[in-house]
């Protein structure tokens, strides 16, 4: 069994490293006064687990009957094929209509459906950044019409992809990257539970390397821990850290060093559009390359400033373009 599933929290109190967000969710559940929500933050910080735990506390044993989860990324990638294959939607899917028409009809049907032993139900859109602009405009109208019987929850790593008409109707909850201390403590706890008397990971240095490789992503940290532990120490941790996105980030950094803003911009856009990285994840990739290739203190400050701005910005592309231009102008010698 995967450790990320085995150690998945089943109660809000079990979610670590997100105390402020969890306090809000507990308050909403206890008061039964729940607004529309936007849960944003990097991968592996507890967004999906928090939704499930929140639903359990809100509805008790009937939580599954009162929560409908849309896997938005798959839905909009596969289109009608997804609707036809999912038994939840196949009976109301209209083959002769367009995908967007079907999407609006299905969401409206679930939103208007009477909840079981509750005042309202939850419609959850995971990977909500995959929603097209037309789909979001349609959701805005449905949110207005069915707010008495339904609450909408948008879960995303990229809140800037949501239109203002959606975000202005929602209470924002930001899941921060987990601190190294929290990740390390969790890794030690799982290791003590799973690997007592086994070979694999025996040194504190291995745990600290996994911690740094995860970059605040607890899910990634647990997956790396399980891979190395079950390999009996035969897998080299350094090899696991190499990735295709790292190679792209290295190319972008080389373009910056050559003062090629256009080339670096194109590579960064490829990482975000084709590989689905968030702005913060791109910053992390560049940071790793910068440490290895050109460890300059001004670059470190620029990356830190950009990461802080990204937490509150509405357009990640603009912020990253500004970062690239600033690095070229102030570090690699271009004055204009």
N, C-alpha and C positions, 0 to 999 in steps of 0.2 A: 504493500500500500504506500502511496506517495505520502511523504511526511507533511507536505503542504496541506493535504486533506486531513490527515490524522490529527494534526495540531491546529486545525481551523477553529477559531472561536465560535462558540454557540451562545454566548451572552455578551452584551455590550461591555460588561465589567472585565471581560477577558481580553479585550482589544488593548494592546499596549502602545504607548507612545503617542496617543492622540487624545489626551485627557480633555482638552477644551471642546473638541468636536463631540466626544462621547457625552460630555455633560449636557450639551444642547439636545442630543438625541434622547437621552434619558428623560430630560425635562419634557420634551414633546410627547414621548410615549406615556408618561405618567399623567400629564394634563389632558391627553387626547386632543390637544390643539396643535395640529400638524400643518405647517405651510407647505407649499410646493418647495422642493429642495434641489439645489445643485451641489453634488459632491464632487469635488475636483482635487487633483493631486497626482503625483507620480505613481507609476506601477508599484504594486507590492506594499502599499501603505495602509491597506485595510478598508478600502471603499466598499467593495462587494460584500465582504464579511460584515461590515457595519450595517449594510442594508438588510441582510438576512437576520442579524441579531436584533435590529430595530423592529423588524416585522414580527419576530417571535415575541418580543416584549409587548408590542402593540396589540397583537391579535391572539396570542396564546396558541392553543392547539389548532386553530383554524387559520393560521397565518398563510399557509399555501393557497387556500381557497380565496383569500382576499388580496393576493399579490400576483400581478402579471408582469413577467420580466421579458423584455424584448432585447434580444441580442442584436443591437442595431447594426454593428459592423457586418455581420453575416447577412442580415436582412437586406441591407442596401447593396451588398456585393452580389448576392444571388438573385434578388428581385423576386419575380413570380415563382421561380423554382423553390425558393425557401417557403413561401406561403403555401404552395401545393404540398410540400413534404411534411410540414408541421401540422400535427393532428389538432392542435389548438385552433388553427385558422382555416384548415381545409374545408370545413363545413360552411363557412361564411365567405370564403374566397369566391370572387366572381371572375371567371376566366376571360370573359369578353371585355372587361374593364382594364384600364391601365394600372400599372403597379402603384402609382401615387394615389389613384382613386381607391384602390383596394386598401392601401395603408390607412388612409383617412377613415374609411368605413370600418375597418377592424378596430382601430383605436377608439373611435366613437362608440362602437358597440360595447367594448370592454369598459369604457369610462362611464357609460350610462347603466351598466349592469348593477343591480342592487347588491350591496355587500352582505356578507353573512355575519350576523350578530355584531355589526359594527356600524359606525356612522358614515364611513367612507372606505374605499379600497385604495390600493397603491398601484400605479402604473410606473414601472421602472425601466428606464432606457439605459442599458449599459453601452459603453463606447459611444456616448451621445454625440461626440464630435463627428460621427459618420452621417448624422442626419443632414440631408440637403436643405438648402435655404427654403425651398418650396414646402418641404415636409415640416420644417419648423414653423413656418407661417400658418400651416394648417393646424399644428398642435396648439399654437397660441389661441386660436379661436375655440378649440375644443376645451382648453384649460378654462377659458372664460365661461363657457356654457355649462360645464359639468363640475364646477368646483365644489358643489354641495355633496356629490357622491364619489368624488375621486380626487386624489392628490398625485401629482406628477413628481417623479424623482429622476433627475438626470445625473448620470455617473460618467465622468470623463477625465482624461488626463490633459485635455486641451480646452479649457473653458472659453477661450477666445473664439472658438469655432461656433459657439452658440450666439444667436442674434440677440440684440438688446431687448427685443420684445419678449423673449423667453427669460433671460436672466433677471430682468426687472420685476418679474412676477415670482421669483424664487428666493428663498433664503440660502445664501451661500455658505458652504462648509468646506474649508480647505484642509486636506490631509497632508501634513508636512512630511518630508522624508524622515525616516526614523533615525535617531541619533546613533552613533557608533556604539555608545554604551548600552542602549536598549537592544540593539541587534546582537552584540556580543553576549549579553546576559541570556538572551533567548537561545543562542547557539549552544552555550554551555549547558543550559537546562535540557535541551533536546539531546545533546551528545551524552549526557549522564544517563538519560533514560534509555537511549537506543543502543549505545555502543560500549556499555560496560563490559570489560573483558575481551573486546574485539580489537583487531588491528584496524588500521585506516588512518584516523586522525588522532594523533597522540600528543601533539605539541600545541602549545598556546599560539605559536607563530602561525600555524595553519588556520586557526580560527580567526586571527586578526587579518590574515590575508583574504579570507572569505568575506569578512566584514567590509574591507575596503573595496573588494571587487563588486559587492552588492550595491554599494552607494546608497544606502538607506532603503533598499528594496528587500524587505524581509522574505518575501516569497522566493526571490532569486537566491538569497542567502541559504534558505533551507534546502532548496534544490541542489545547490553546490555542495552543501554539507552531506546530503544523502548520496550524491554521486561519488564523492571522494571516500566516504566511509564504507560504502558497499563495494568499492573497487579494491579494498584491502591495501590502499596506499599506492596502487599501481598507476593511478592517473596523476599527472603533473598539474598542479593548480595553475601554474603560469600559462599552460596551453589552453585552459578553459577560458581565460580572459581575452583571448584573441577573437575578433569577430569581423564580419564584413563591414559593419558600420564604423569600426575603428579604422579600417583601411580608408574609408571615405573621409573620415575626419582628418586623417593624416594628409590626404590629398588637399583638403581645404586649407590646412595649416601651411602646406607648402606653397599654395597659391597666395596666401597672405604674405609669406616671407618674400615672394616675388612681386609683391604689391599689385597683385592681380585681383582686384575687388570683384569684377564680374565673374571670374572663374570660381572664386571662393563662394560667392553668393549662389551660383548654380548648384554647387555641390551641397551646400547647406539645405537648399530647397529640395534637392533629391532625397536627402536624409529625412526630411519632414513629410514630404508628399508621398514618395515611393516606399519608404521604410517605416513610416508612421511614428517617427520619434517626435516627442514634444520639444519645445524650445529648451526646457531645462535639461532634457536628456542630451541634446546637441551640445549645450554648454559643458556638460560632464565629459562628453567624448573629447571635446577640444581641450579641456583641462588635462586629461590624461596624456594627450599628445604633447601639450605644451610642457608638462613636467619632464617629459623624456627628451624633447627636441630643443626647447628654447625656454628654459625655466627662468622667466623674467618676472620680477615682482610687480611691475605695472600691468602685465597680462593677468596675473592672479587677481589684482584689484578690479580690473575691468570685468573679468568673468564673475567675480563675486557681486559686483554692482548690477550686472545684467541679470543674474540669477534672482536677486532681490526684486528687481523691477518686474520680472516675468511673473512673479506671484500675484501681481495686481494689474498687469497690462491686459488690453483687449486685443492686441494684434502682435503675436510673437514674431512674425516675419519682420516687421518694422524694427523691433528691438534688436533682433539678431543682425539685421543690416547695419544698424547703428554701431553695434559691437565690432563688426568686421571693419567698418570705415575708421573707427577710433583706433583699432589695433594697427591698421596700416599707417594712419597719420602719426600716431604718437610713439609707436614702437619700431616700425620697420622703415622709417625715414621719409615718408612722403609728407610734404608740408602743405599741399593744397588738394 
